[in-house]
């Protein structure tokens, strides 16, 4: 049986019966938040200018779904290509070769410093600077060439612009993850006879993923939302699709709500997937929450009574 504790007032209290202290401020804050939530819900339901019937009419419109598919395609392509480029840039920034470090640092600084919208417009108008794209020997003869306008379409301009931006951000995320692994892990792997690639893929990378996954998931969510920028270059993404409809019907608010609902759904699903990945790569590293620790302490005391 557990021994009772003595409080400052001299009274005996049983630890196994301890509970949370009553805090009036918590109840007040909760009540205020519930009132605000109810007011927001009332505003959404009673304001006829939202035109929820129009939202339901166009939510699954073929053109809207096609724009949604384009948005997801751009996000996946930019994230995959950007992650691959980011891995190379991260390796270059961690390289012992000064020229590689300087080049990678300059790339990251430039493409993180220029707003993505400006980059998209720049790549879309690349034909003004280079009317013809060619391959060949630098400062020498070319082996072939193509018209820039035939290559730089809204799709390719969007992929190039988004990929280069994501590569700059992913380079820093991957570099931070690799640097988070303790140096002793590398030394232990070397002592066990692991080669350089074996050390990286079997020891460093699995531990670095614990740090890489959370910001990478957040970055992918940012890419999904950032694809809305491609509407300025005529790319038929989700936002562009609803803009085409409300330019014809003048139902601006309902169509923007259609886009908002789809963005919210996609981001919510991605957030759930990110949480599952974080839990998987954090196994063995997560600590018990305060509630779990308190229950673990109280459970033996209760069992001993």
Backbone as CSV, one residue per row, in Angstrom:
resi,resn,N_x,N_y,N_z,CA_x,CA_y,CA_z,C_x,C_y,C_z
1,UNK,0.855,-1.198,0.000,0.000,0.000,0.000,0.883,1.236,0.000
2,UNK,0.532,2.255,-0.812,1.363,3.427,-0.933,1.238,4.304,0.290
3,UNK,2.342,4.957,0.664,2.337,5.833,1.830,1.763,7.177,1.448
4,UNK,0.894,7.755,2.273,0.344,9.069,1.965,1.391,10.146,2.137
5,UNK,1.255,11.216,1.375,2.165,12.347,1.457,1.595,13.386,2.408
6,UNK,2.491,14.194,2.946,2.094,15.249,3.885,2.217,16.591,3.196
7,UNK,1.133,17.352,3.156,1.134,18.666,2.521,1.671,19.709,3.477
8,UNK,1.802,20.942,2.968,2.317,22.022,3.798,1.381,22.320,4.970
9,UNK,0.096,22.046,4.814,-0.881,22.308,5.883,-0.913,21.188,6.908
10,UNK,-0.122,20.151,6.716,-0.086,19.057,7.661,-1.098,17.973,7.380
11,UNK,-1.900,18.122,6.322,-2.902,17.123,6.001,-2.288,16.030,5.146
12,UNK,-2.787,14.793,5.336,-2.291,13.658,4.565,-3.105,13.512,3.283
13,UNK,-2.419,13.315,2.163,-3.078,13.120,0.872,-2.518,11.876,0.220
14,UNK,-3.387,11.119,-0.415,-3.000,9.895,-1.105,-2.648,10.245,-2.553
15,UNK,-1.424,9.904,-2.958,-0.984,10.239,-4.318,-1.850,9.562,-5.362
16,UNK,-2.336,8.348,-5.083,-3.106,7.603,-6.083,-4.431,8.270,-6.418
17,UNK,-4.899,9.165,-5.556,-6.178,9.848,-5.818,-5.965,11.266,-6.337
18,UNK,-4.719,11.598,-6.677,-4.447,12.963,-7.131,-5.109,13.209,-8.467
19,UNK,-5.579,14.416,-8.677,-6.224,14.787,-9.928,-5.804,16.181,-10.349
20,UNK,-6.296,16.627,-11.476,-5.954,17.947,-11.966,-6.612,19.031,-11.113
21,UNK,-5.880,20.106,-10.923,-6.396,21.217,-10.135,-7.420,21.997,-10.954
22,UNK,-8.460,22.432,-10.308,-9.493,23.225,-10.970,-8.936,24.611,-11.290
23,UNK,-9.000,24.985,-12.550,-8.475,26.271,-12.997,-9.601,27.049,-13.677
24,UNK,-10.161,28.055,-13.031,-11.258,28.832,-13.640,-10.869,29.490,-14.962
25,UNK,-9.595,29.909,-15.094,-9.177,30.574,-16.332,-9.326,29.653,-17.536
26,UNK,-9.075,28.346,-17.351,-9.223,27.407,-18.454,-10.678,27.326,-18.908
27,UNK,-11.603,27.313,-17.945,-13.017,27.257,-18.301,-13.459,28.537,-19.002
28,UNK,-12.933,29.665,-18.571,-13.298,30.940,-19.208,-12.810,30.983,-20.646
29,UNK,-11.556,30.580,-20.862,-11.003,30.574,-22.226,-11.777,29.609,-23.112
30,UNK,-12.107,28.425,-22.572,-12.876,27.448,-23.349,-14.241,28.002,-23.730
31,UNK,-14.903,28.666,-22.778,-16.225,29.236,-23.064,-16.141,30.317,-24.138
32,UNK,-15.114,31.154,-24.062,-14.947,32.213,-25.067,-14.729,31.611,-26.450
33,UNK,-13.884,30.577,-26.538,-13.616,29.943,-27.828,-14.872,29.269,-28.383
34,UNK,-15.681,28.651,-27.519,-16.919,28.034,-27.982,-17.893,29.072,-28.510
35,UNK,-17.973,30.210,-27.846,-18.863,31.282,-28.321,-18.399,31.798,-29.676
36,UNK,-17.091,32.001,-29.833,-16.567,32.474,-31.124,-16.809,31.452,-32.228
37,UNK,-16.628,30.156,-31.916,-16.875,29.113,-32.907,-18.343,29.075,-33.300
38,UNK,-19.241,29.221,-32.321,-20.670,29.232,-32.625,-21.044,30.437,-33.472
39,UNK,-20.444,31.582,-33.172,-20.734,32.784,-33.959,-20.249,32.621,-35.391
40,UNK,-19.061,32.025,-35.571,-18.541,31.799,-36.923,-19.440,30.837,-37.685
41,UNK,-19.858,29.744,-37.036,-20.744,28.791,-37.695,-22.066,29.443,-38.084
42,UNK,-22.610,30.280,-37.207,-23.866,30.984,-37.511,-23.697,31.912,-38.708
43,UNK,-22.545,32.586,-38.771,-22.267,33.487,-39.900,-22.176,32.717,-41.218
44,UNK,-21.519,31.559,-41.179,-21.372,30.766,-42.393,-22.710,30.201,-42.875
45,UNK,-23.576,29.859,-41.934,-24.842,29.220,-42.299,-25.888,30.242,-42.728
46,UNK,-25.942,31.366,-42.045,-27.039,32.312,-42.276,-26.754,33.330,-43.372
47,UNK,-25.493,33.553,-43.714,-25.173,34.533,-44.752,-25.414,33.919,-46.132
48,UNK,-26.456,34.397,-46.799,-26.841,33.815,-48.093,-25.859,34.140,-49.205
49,UNK,-24.971,35.118,-48.974,-24.039,35.520,-50.028,-22.926,34.487,-50.241
50,UNK,-22.802,33.548,-49.329,-21.855,32.462,-49.574,-22.342,31.545,-50.702
51,UNK,-23.646,31.483,-50.896,-24.250,30.684,-51.979,-23.720,29.241,-51.948
52,UNK,-24.020,28.557,-50.863,-23.530,27.190,-50.698,-24.088,26.239,-51.746
53,UNK,-25.261,26.576,-52.310,-25.801,25.727,-53.380,-24.927,25.787,-54.617
54,UNK,-24.342,26.956,-54.890,-23.417,27.084,-56.022,-22.121,26.333,-55.737
55,UNK,-21.678,26.391,-54.486,-20.481,25.649,-54.103,-20.677,24.161,-54.349
56,UNK,-21.826,23.648,-53.921,-22.106,22.229,-54.153,-22.239,21.892,-55.622
57,UNK,-22.731,22.835,-56.413,-22.920,22.595,-57.845,-21.588,22.442,-58.573
58,UNK,-20.572,23.250,-58.179,-19.295,23.259,-58.906,-18.183,22.504,-58.180
59,UNK,-18.467,21.944,-57.003,-17.410,21.288,-56.244,-16.792,20.122,-57.005
60,UNK,-17.627,19.377,-57.729,-17.139,18.229,-58.502,-17.262,18.476,-59.998
61,UNK,-17.208,19.741,-60.381,-17.253,20.076,-61.808,-16.014,19.498,-62.505
62,UNK,-16.164,18.954,-63.711,-15.014,18.336,-64.403,-13.824,19.270,-64.562
63,UNK,-14.078,20.534,-64.866,-12.961,21.465,-65.039,-12.245,21.716,-63.712
64,UNK,-12.988,21.765,-62.618,-12.380,21.953,-61.300,-11.547,20.731,-60.920
65,UNK,-12.083,19.536,-61.162,-11.335,18.313,-60.842,-10.082,18.198,-61.711
66,UNK,-10.180,18.636,-62.952,-8.997,18.613,-63.823,-7.938,19.585,-63.303
67,UNK,-8.388,20.762,-62.847,-7.443,21.712,-62.266,-6.817,21.176,-60.993
68,UNK,-7.590,20.453,-60.181,-7.058,19.838,-58.970,-5.995,18.803,-59.317
69,UNK,-6.255,18.001,-60.341,-5.266,17.004,-60.760,-3.980,17.674,-61.231
70,UNK,-4.101,18.790,-61.943,-2.921,19.528,-62.391,-2.137,20.066,-61.201
71,UNK,-2.849,20.572,-60.203,-2.196,21.079,-58.992,-1.398,19.975,-58.304
72,UNK,-2.009,18.810,-58.137,-1.310,17.699,-57.484,-0.121,17.224,-58.312
73,UNK,-0.293,17.189,-59.642,0.810,16.784,-60.516,1.992,17.731,-60.372
74,UNK,1.727,19.036,-60.382,2.800,20.018,-60.235,3.486,19.888,-58.881
75,UNK,2.686,19.689,-57.832,3.261,19.597,-56.492,4.154,18.367,-56.362
76,UNK,3.686,17.222,-56.856,4.473,15.996,-56.753,5.744,16.105,-57.586
77,UNK,5.615,16.608,-58.821,6.789,16.741,-59.692,7.814,17.689,-59.087
78,UNK,7.355,18.845,-58.584,8.281,19.807,-57.990,8.934,19.243,-56.742
79,UNK,8.176,18.489,-55.940,8.738,17.966,-54.694,9.740,16.848,-54.963
80,UNK,9.425,15.962,-55.892,10.339,14.857,-56.194,11.632,15.390,-56.808
81,UNK,11.499,16.211,-57.843,12.687,16.753,-58.496,13.460,17.676,-57.552
82,UNK,12.718,18.480,-56.787,13.383,19.368,-55.840,14.125,18.616,-54.756
83,UNK,13.559,17.482,-54.285,14.243,16.687,-53.261,15.521,16.063,-53.812
84,UNK,15.454,15.586,-55.053,16.659,15.008,-55.665,17.746,16.059,-55.823
85,UNK,17.363,17.224,-56.361,18.336,18.308,-56.490,18.808,18.786,-55.123
86,UNK,17.883,18.833,-54.172,18.262,19.268,-52.831,19.264,18.334,-52.186
87,UNK,19.125,17.024,-52.423,20.097,16.082,-51.893,21.484,16.312,-52.457
88,UNK,21.545,16.594,-53.768,22.842,16.878,-54.391,23.436,18.170,-53.841
89,UNK,22.583,19.192,-53.693,23.066,20.471,-53.168,23.519,20.337,-51.714
90,UNK,22.787,19.536,-50.926,23.186,19.324,-49.536,24.540,18.634,-49.469
91,UNK,24.731,17.635,-50.338,26.027,16.957,-50.372,27.135,17.922,-50.785
92,UNK,26.825,18.815,-51.723,27.822,19.791,-52.163,28.158,20.771,-51.047
93,UNK,27.160,21.174,-50.275,27.414,22.118,-49.177,28.208,21.478,-48.045
94,UNK,28.119,20.151,-47.922,28.889,19.438,-46.904,30.209,18.903,-47.439
95,UNK,30.486,19.174,-48.715,31.691,18.647,-49.354,32.939,19.371,-48.843
96,UNK,34.060,18.682,-48.969,35.338,19.289,-48.624,35.883,20.134,-49.772
97,UNK,35.246,20.083,-50.939,35.695,20.849,-52.096,35.132,22.267,-52.008
98,UNK,35.961,23.275,-51.847,35.451,24.650,-51.684,34.583,25.117,-52.843
99,UNK,34.972,24.781,-54.089,34.204,25.238,-55.244,32.775,24.699,-55.205
100,UNK,32.615,23.427,-54.800,31.276,22.833,-54.705,30.469,23.516,-53.610
101,UNK,31.100,23.801,-52.464,30.388,24.477,-51.382,29.945,25.867,-51.804
102,UNK,30.815,26.603,-52.462,30.468,27.959,-52.873,29.344,27.957,-53.908
103,UNK,29.434,27.033,-54.874,28.399,26.977,-55.907,27.036,26.617,-55.303
104,UNK,27.022,25.624,-54.397,25.762,25.230,-53.775,25.216,26.339,-52.883
105,UNK,26.083,27.015,-52.162,25.640,28.124,-51.305,25.055,29.250,-52.142
106,UNK,25.691,29.552,-53.272,25.173,30.605,-54.151,23.812,30.218,-54.730
107,UNK,23.660,28.957,-55.128,22.376,28.492,-55.662,21.278,28.638,-54.626
108,UNK,21.539,28.162,-53.420,20.531,28.239,-52.354,20.188,29.687,-52.047
109,UNK,21.197,30.552,-51.985,20.947,31.953,-51.670,20.108,32.654,-52.731
110,UNK,20.379,32.362,-54.002,19.655,33.023,-55.091,18.213,32.560,-55.158
111,UNK,18.001,31.251,-55.163,16.651,30.745,-55.384,15.779,30.789,-54.125
112,UNK,16.387,30.970,-52.973,15.585,31.235,-51.770,15.298,32.706,-51.612
113,UNK,16.131,33.541,-52.223,15.988,34.984,-52.052,14.998,35.630,-53.007
114,UNK,14.766,35.005,-54.178,13.851,35.575,-55.170,12.466,34.977,-54.973
115,UNK,11.420,35.791,-54.901,10.065,35.249,-54.715,9.684,34.262,-55.817
116,UNK,8.987,33.189,-55.462,8.611,32.178,-56.473,7.799,32.755,-57.626
117,UNK,6.930,33.720,-57.346,6.125,34.300,-58.423,7.002,34.974,-59.458
118,UNK,8.029,35.693,-59.005,8.950,36.347,-59.934,9.688,35.311,-60.766
119,UNK,10.093,34.210,-60.129,10.798,33.170,-60.867,9.911,32.519,-61.918
120,UNK,8.655,32.280,-61.597,7.744,31.682,-62.570,7.583,32.576,-63.793
121,UNK,7.393,33.858,-63.555,7.246,34.795,-64.685,8.528,34.862,-65.491
122,UNK,9.672,34.817,-64.800,10.963,34.865,-65.507,11.130,33.666,-66.418
123,UNK,10.900,32.457,-65.903,11.082,31.260,-66.726,10.070,31.211,-67.864
124,UNK,8.872,31.722,-67.634,7.862,31.714,-68.686,8.254,32.643,-69.839
125,UNK,9.045,33.673,-69.523,9.490,34.620,-70.555,10.952,34.412,-70.926
126,UNK,11.450,33.206,-70.760,12.850,32.923,-71.065,13.175,33.129,-72.539
127,UNK,12.187,32.972,-73.412,12.424,33.123,-74.851,12.901,34.526,-75.208
128,UNK,12.594,35.519,-74.376,13.058,36.876,-74.645,14.581,36.946,-74.561
129,UNK,15.183,36.196,-73.619,16.636,36.179,-73.478,17.292,35.169,-74.401
130,UNK,16.660,33.992,-74.532,17.225,32.917,-75.352,16.173,32.451,-76.350
131,UNK,16.120,33.047,-77.522,15.114,32.621,-78.513,15.283,31.169,-78.934
132,UNK,16.519,30.658,-78.779,16.800,29.288,-79.186,17.649,28.598,-78.143
133,UNK,17.244,27.382,-77.770,18.014,26.562,-76.836,18.808,25.531,-77.630
134,UNK,20.092,25.407,-77.318,20.952,24.491,-78.069,21.862,23.748,-77.113
135,UNK,22.373,22.621,-77.578,23.351,21.838,-76.831,24.606,21.726,-77.673
136,UNK,25.751,21.713,-76.984,27.014,21.635,-77.703,28.175,21.846,-76.760
137,UNK,29.333,22.167,-77.308,30.533,22.418,-76.530,30.518,23.866,-76.064
138,UNK,30.782,24.121,-74.773,30.814,25.506,-74.298,31.800,26.360,-75.089
139,UNK,31.333,27.509,-75.533,32.118,28.439,-76.360,32.553,27.798,-77.679
140,UNK,31.874,26.719,-78.071,32.216,26.040,-79.312,30.990,25.760,-80.148
141,UNK,31.089,24.840,-81.073,29.949,24.535,-81.953,28.819,23.847,-81.197
142,UNK,27.613,24.030,-81.710,26.435,23.385,-81.123,26.034,22.199,-81.983
143,UNK,25.446,21.201,-81.353,25.046,19.986,-82.047,23.570,20.005,-82.456
144,UNK,22.800,20.868,-81.871,21.383,20.944,-82.196,20.706,22.020,-81.377
145,UNK,19.547,22.455,-81.826,18.840,23.505,-81.114,17.344,23.422,-81.355
146,UNK,16.604,24.056,-80.438,15.144,24.066,-80.523,14.643,25.459,-80.163
147,UNK,13.493,25.775,-80.647,12.870,27.049,-80.316,12.487,27.050,-78.830
148,UNK,12.835,28.106,-78.146,12.533,28.191,-76.713,11.033,28.189,-76.463
149,UNK,10.286,28.857,-77.321,8.828,28.911,-77.148,8.181,27.540,-77.240
150,UNK,8.794,26.625,-77.997,8.222,25.285,-78.124,8.539,24.411,-76.911
151,UNK,9.552,24.795,-76.131,9.948,24.012,-74.963,9.382,24.612,-73.681
152,UNK,9.488,25.916,-73.551,9.026,26.578,-72.325,7.529,26.872,-72.467
153,UNK,6.736,25.880,-72.161,5.285,26.036,-72.097,4.902,26.409,-70.660
154,UNK,3.641,26.767,-70.415,3.255,27.022,-69.013,3.567,25.857,-68.084
155,UNK,3.418,24.614,-68.572,3.698,23.452,-67.733,5.175,23.352,-67.391
156,UNK,6.032,23.427,-68.394,7.473,23.308,-68.135,7.991,24.492,-67.328
157,UNK,7.469,25.685,-67.589,7.886,26.848,-66.800,7.493,26.681,-65.343
158,UNK,6.301,26.138,-65.105,5.839,25.924,-63.733,6.698,24.880,-63.033
159,UNK,7.002,23.783,-63.718,7.815,22.729,-63.096,9.226,23.230,-62.809
160,UNK,9.814,23.950,-63.773,11.172,24.457,-63.561,11.210,25.436,-62.396
161,UNK,10.278,26.389,-62.403,10.272,27.398,-61.351,10.053,26.806,-59.970
162,UNK,9.043,25.949,-59.839,8.751,25.354,-58.533,9.857,24.403,-58.083
163,UNK,10.438,23.664,-59.027,11.494,22.706,-58.675,12.732,23.410,-58.141
164,UNK,13.141,24.486,-58.792,14.348,25.188,-58.355,14.159,25.817,-56.975
165,UNK,12.965,26.331,-56.731,12.695,26.890,-55.408,12.735,25.798,-54.344
166,UNK,12.087,24.667,-54.629,12.052,23.580,-53.652,13.429,22.967,-53.447
167,UNK,14.228,22.917,-54.494,15.581,22.371,-54.353,16.388,23.191,-53.356
168,UNK,16.241,24.512,-53.402,16.982,25.369,-52.479,16.550,25.116,-51.034
169,UNK,15.241,24.983,-50.816,14.762,24.745,-49.451,15.094,23.332,-48.971
170,UNK,14.926,22.347,-49.853,15.208,20.971,-49.460,16.687,20.755,-49.178
171,UNK,17.558,21.502,-49.857,18.991,21.380,-49.590,19.296,21.729,-48.141
172,UNK,18.667,22.777,-47.638,18.901,23.172,-46.254,18.267,22.185,-45.273
173,UNK,17.105,21.656,-45.624,16.443,20.688,-44.747,17.267,19.410,-44.636
174,UNK,17.731,18.900,-45.773,18.523,17.670,-45.772,19.863,17.887,-45.077
175,UNK,20.482,19.022,-45.328,21.770,19.316,-44.679,21.613,19.373,-43.164
176,UNK,20.534,20.021,-42.706,20.300,20.107,-41.259,20.062,18.723,-40.663
177,UNK,19.348,17.859,-41.389,19.109,16.516,-40.892,20.383,15.703,-40.772
178,UNK,21.259,15.831,-41.755,22.521,15.082,-41.710,23.412,15.595,-40.577
179,UNK,23.453,16.900,-40.400,24.293,17.465,-39.345,23.754,17.162,-37.954
180,UNK,22.460,16.804,-37.857,21.889,16.505,-36.539,22.361,15.164,-35.982
181,UNK,22.899,14.300,-36.837,23.386,12.994,-36.377,24.721,13.182,-35.676
182,UNK,24.824,12.631,-34.501,26.034,12.787,-33.697,27.241,12.211,-34.413
183,UNK,28.372,12.879,-34.268,29.606,12.429,-34.911,30.021,11.049,-34.421
184,UNK,29.666,10.716,-33.190,30.019,9.399,-32.670,29.397,8.261,-33.446
185,UNK,28.245,8.504,-34.072,27.613,7.477,-34.890,28.486,7.131,-36.096
186,UNK,29.079,8.130,-36.699,29.979,7.882,-37.837,31.228,7.123,-37.386
187,UNK,31.749,7.545,-36.245,32.957,6.883,-35.748,32.667,5.435,-35.362
188,UNK,31.479,5.186,-34.792,31.126,3.807,-34.435,30.959,2.952,-35.682
189,UNK,30.337,3.513,-36.725,30.175,2.762,-37.970,31.522,2.473,-38.610
190,UNK,32.430,3.438,-38.552,33.766,3.222,-39.111,34.508,2.146,-38.341
191,UNK,34.314,2.130,-37.011,34.981,1.116,-36.188,34.454,-0.280,-36.479
192,UNK,33.184,-0.363,-36.919,32.594,-1.660,-37.249,32.919,-2.108,-38.669
193,UNK,33.678,-1.281,-39.404,34.105,-1.669,-40.732,33.166,-1.264,-41.844
194,UNK,32.204,-0.383,-41.573,31.292,0.072,-42.611,32.030,0.969,-43.593
195,UNK,31.673,0.845,-44.862,32.208,1.751,-45.868,31.466,3.084,-45.796
196,UNK,31.938,4.062,-46.569,31.283,5.363,-46.568,29.816,5.297,-46.964
197,UNK,29.483,4.672,-48.108,28.069,4.558,-48.486,27.241,3.766,-47.471
198,UNK,27.823,2.678,-46.917,27.094,1.899,-45.907,26.820,2.734,-44.661
199,UNK,27.788,3.521,-44.260,27.599,4.378,-43.093,26.489,5.384,-43.329
200,UNK,26.458,5.953,-44.532,25.447,6.973,-44.818,24.053,6.372,-44.872
201,UNK,23.879,5.285,-45.631,22.538,4.754,-45.864,22.017,3.898,-44.701
202,UNK,22.914,3.285,-43.920,22.466,2.405,-42.839,22.493,3.070,-41.461
203,UNK,23.309,4.099,-41.317,23.467,4.701,-39.993,22.984,6.157,-39.987
204,UNK,23.538,6.961,-40.866,23.265,8.399,-40.823,21.865,8.734,-41.324
205,UNK,21.526,8.235,-42.536,20.249,8.618,-43.138,19.046,8.205,-42.303
206,UNK,18.976,6.957,-41.769,17.799,6.621,-40.946,17.620,7.539,-39.744
207,UNK,18.714,7.969,-39.130,18.600,8.879,-37.989,18.304,10.298,-38.433
208,UNK,18.828,10.680,-39.586,18.569,12.032,-40.092,17.120,12.202,-40.517
209,UNK,16.484,11.109,-40.943,15.097,11.208,-41.394,14.182,11.704,-40.292
210,UNK,14.530,11.425,-39.051,13.722,11.893,-37.929,13.656,13.415,-37.907
211,UNK,14.721,14.066,-38.368,14.764,15.524,-38.422,14.277,16.044,-39.774
212,UNK,14.462,15.239,-40.827,14.124,15.689,-42.178,12.625,15.623,-42.443
213,UNK,11.951,14.589,-41.932,10.543,14.363,-42.278,9.628,15.527,-41.913
214,UNK,9.651,16.045,-40.674,8.688,17.118,-40.340,8.767,18.345,-41.247
215,UNK,9.954,18.954,-41.455,9.984,20.112,-42.353,9.718,19.754,-43.809
216,UNK,10.048,18.515,-44.215,9.761,18.110,-45.591,8.261,18.013,-45.820
217,UNK,7.543,17.446,-44.846,6.090,17.403,-44.963,5.488,18.784,-45.027
218,UNK,5.977,19.681,-44.186,5.481,21.059,-44.213,5.820,21.732,-45.534
219,UNK,6.986,21.422,-46.079,7.379,22.010,-47.352,6.506,21.500,-48.489
220,UNK,6.140,20.214,-48.442,5.257,19.673,-49.480,3.887,20.347,-49.427
221,UNK,3.404,20.581,-48.218,2.133,21.292,-48.072,2.250,22.703,-48.644
222,UNK,3.385,23.347,-48.407,3.601,24.683,-48.969,3.651,24.650,-50.489
223,UNK,4.210,23.566,-51.046,4.253,23.438,-52.506,2.845,23.325,-53.072
224,UNK,2.003,22.524,-52.414,0.625,22.365,-52.887,-0.074,23.711,-52.931
225,UNK,0.076,24.492,-51.881,-0.555,25.809,-51.858,0.145,26.778,-52.806
226,UNK,1.453,26.619,-52.955,2.200,27.510,-53.825,1.918,27.322,-55.298
227,UNK,1.364,26.170,-55.671,1.026,25.962,-57.083,-0.029,26.942,-57.574
228,UNK,-0.748,27.588,-56.645,-1.736,28.591,-57.064,-1.075,29.737,-57.819
229,UNK,0.237,29.925,-57.627,0.940,31.005,-58.313,1.020,30.783,-59.817
230,UNK,0.951,29.531,-60.255,1.119,29.258,-61.682,-0.066,29.762,-62.489
231,UNK,-1.142,30.169,-61.836,-2.285,30.701,-62.582,-1.925,31.990,-63.313
232,UNK,-0.883,32.699,-62.850,-0.509,33.963,-63.491,0.144,33.736,-64.845
233,UNK,0.647,32.538,-65.110,1.251,32.251,-66.416,0.323,31.402,-67.279
234,UNK,-0.947,31.346,-66.897,-1.940,30.652,-67.727,-1.978,29.157,-67.539
235,UNK,-1.402,28.648,-66.452,-1.443,27.213,-66.177,-2.786,26.868,-65.568
236,UNK,-3.459,25.859,-66.134,-4.828,25.521,-65.713,-4.816,24.673,-64.451
237,UNK,-4.392,25.294,-63.334,-4.429,24.594,-62.064,-5.795,24.795,-61.414
238,UNK,-5.901,24.465,-60.129,-7.182,24.572,-59.430,-7.669,26.010,-59.367
239,UNK,-6.800,26.932,-58.982,-7.220,28.331,-58.884,-7.603,28.888,-60.241
240,UNK,-6.811,28.577,-61.261,-7.112,29.073,-62.610,-8.466,28.544,-63.094
241,UNK,-8.759,27.295,-62.761,-10.022,26.692,-63.205,-11.228,27.403,-62.591
242,UNK,-11.160,27.714,-61.294,-12.286,28.418,-60.678,-12.347,29.859,-61.150
243,UNK,-11.205,30.453,-61.498,-11.210,31.811,-62.030,-11.912,31.867,-63.377
244,UNK,-11.696,30.860,-64.196,-12.365,30.812,-65.497,-13.876,30.760,-65.314
245,UNK,-14.325,30.002,-64.333,-15.767,29.860,-64.102,-16.357,31.151,-63.565
246,UNK,-15.707,31.764,-62.553,-16.331,32.975,-61.992,-16.155,34.190,-62.891
247,UNK,-15.227,34.157,-63.828,-15.168,35.222,-64.828,-16.349,35.148,-65.788
248,UNK,-16.916,33.952,-65.899,-18.085,33.761,-66.767,-19.395,33.951,-66.007
249,UNK,-19.443,33.513,-64.750,-20.694,33.556,-63.989,-20.751,34.686,-62.971
250,UNK,-19.626,35.333,-62.694,-19.518,36.415,-61.710,-19.855,35.936,-60.287
251,UNK,-19.755,34.666,-60.047,-19.978,34.111,-58.709,-18.608,33.902,-58.048
252,UNK,-17.986,34.994,-57.643,-16.603,34.962,-57.201,-16.451,34.220,-55.867
253,UNK,-17.228,34.620,-54.869,-17.081,34.032,-53.531,-17.370,32.527,-53.541
254,UNK,-18.454,32.058,-54.136,-18.700,30.607,-54.136,-17.593,29.818,-54.822
255,UNK,-17.060,30.341,-55.922,-16.017,29.598,-56.619,-14.699,29.607,-55.828
256,UNK,-14.409,30.715,-55.147,-13.226,30.716,-54.288,-13.388,29.741,-53.131
257,UNK,-14.615,29.591,-52.647,-14.872,28.599,-51.595,-14.646,27.181,-52.112
258,UNK,-14.981,26.938,-53.366,-14.716,25.627,-53.964,-13.216,25.331,-53.927
259,UNK,-12.405,26.319,-54.337,-10.949,26.127,-54.299,-10.460,25.936,-52.868
260,UNK,-10.993,26.727,-51.939,-10.566,26.618,-50.539,-10.874,25.237,-49.969
261,UNK,-12.047,24.704,-50.275,-12.424,23.388,-49.746,-11.504,22.294,-50.262
262,UNK,-11.148,22.362,-51.541,-10.262,21.342,-52.096,-8.849,21.478,-51.512
263,UNK,-8.358,22.723,-51.382,-7.039,22.915,-50.777,-7.021,22.397,-49.341
264,UNK,-8.080,22.694,-48.583,-8.154,22.230,-47.196,-8.167,20.709,-47.113
265,UNK,-8.909,20.059,-48.008,-8.975,18.597,-48.003,-7.613,17.992,-48.299
266,UNK,-6.945,18.494,-49.325,-5.641,17.955,-49.702,-4.618,18.174,-48.586
267,UNK,-4.598,19.384,-48.026,-3.635,19.695,-46.966,-3.909,18.853,-45.720
268,UNK,-5.171,18.636,-45.402,-5.515,17.808,-44.237,-5.025,16.378,-44.419
269,UNK,-5.252,15.813,-45.594,-4.785,14.452,-45.855,-3.261,14.369,-45.801
270,UNK,-2.593,15.368,-46.354,-1.132,15.371,-46.303,-0.634,15.517,-44.868
271,UNK,-1.326,16.309,-44.068,-0.924,16.474,-42.668,-1.058,15.168,-41.898
272,UNK,-2.119,14.413,-42.176,-2.286,13.118,-41.518,-1.170,12.156,-41.927
273,UNK,-0.849,12.142,-43.227,0.251,11.295,-43.678,1.577,11.707,-43.079
274,UNK,1.802,13.016,-42.942,3.022,13.494,-42.320,3.122,13.041,-40.872
275,UNK,2.014,13.090,-40.150,2.018,12.669,-38.744,2.378,11.196,-38.609
276,UNK,1.850,10.368,-39.507,2.166,8.941,-39.447,3.648,8.701,-39.745
277,UNK,4.194,9.416,-40.715,5.612,9.262,-41.018,6.481,9.717,-39.853
278,UNK,6.097,10.813,-39.209,6.863,11.299,-38.071,6.880,10.269,-36.951
279,UNK,5.710,9.661,-36.684,5.662,8.648,-35.621,6.515,7.441,-35.968
280,UNK,6.537,7.080,-37.247,7.308,5.900,-37.647,8.806,6.142,-37.499
281,UNK,9.290,7.303,-37.937,10.727,7.561,-37.874,11.172,8.047,-36.508
282,UNK,10.218,8.333,-35.613,10.578,8.789,-34.274,10.523,7.673,-33.249
283,UNK,10.247,6.444,-33.704,10.204,5.330,-32.758,11.553,5.161,-32.070
284,UNK,11.496,5.071,-30.744,12.722,4.951,-29.975,13.320,6.270,-29.560
285,UNK,12.756,7.385,-30.070,13.289,8.698,-29.732,12.270,9.567,-29.017
286,UNK,10.971,9.223,-29.125,9.944,10.051,-28.510,9.881,9.762,-27.026
287,UNK,9.570,10.795,-26.292,9.409,10.669,-24.857,7.937,10.633,-24.511
288,UNK,7.613,10.045,-23.393,6.230,10.006,-22.944,5.755,11.404,-22.613
289,UNK,4.496,11.651,-22.899,3.902,12.930,-22.568,3.757,13.047,-21.057
290,UNK,3.568,14.274,-20.521,3.393,14.417,-19.069,2.245,13.580,-18.528
291,UNK,1.129,13.502,-19.275,-0.005,12.706,-18.808,0.368,11.236,-18.689
292,UNK,1.118,10.731,-19.677,1.512,9.320,-19.631,2.461,9.071,-18.469
293,UNK,3.366,9.999,-18.222,4.293,9.818,-17.114,3.554,9.847,-15.781
294,UNK,2.573,10.744,-15.670,1.815,10.824,-14.415,1.026,9.548,-14.184
295,UNK,0.410,9.005,-15.265,-0.336,7.760,-15.105,0.592,6.602,-14.755
296,UNK,1.809,6.625,-15.318,2.767,5.554,-15.015,3.200,5.603,-13.555
297,UNK,3.256,6.810,-12.968,3.647,6.938,-11.573,2.497,6.537,-10.657
298,UNK,1.271,6.945,-11.037,0.116,6.698,-10.178,-0.353,5.249,-10.235
299,UNK,-0.123,4.560,-11.356,-0.643,3.210,-11.512,-0.066,2.247,-10.468
300,UNK,1.257,2.210,-10.242,1.767,1.309,-9.197,1.239,1.651,-7.816
301,UNK,1.063,2.952,-7.545,0.561,3.351,-6.229,-0.865,2.852,-6.017
302,UNK,-1.672,2.940,-7.098,-3.050,2.480,-6.990,-3.108,0.959,-6.843
303,UNK,-2.178,0.276,-7.533,-2.190,-1.183,-7.470,-1.729,-1.691,-6.091
304,UNK,-0.914,-0.860,-5.381,-0.404,-1.301,-4.100,-1.398,-1.104,-2.969
305,UNK,-2.510,-0.442,-3.231,-3.497,-0.219,-2.176,-4.288,-1.483,-1.885
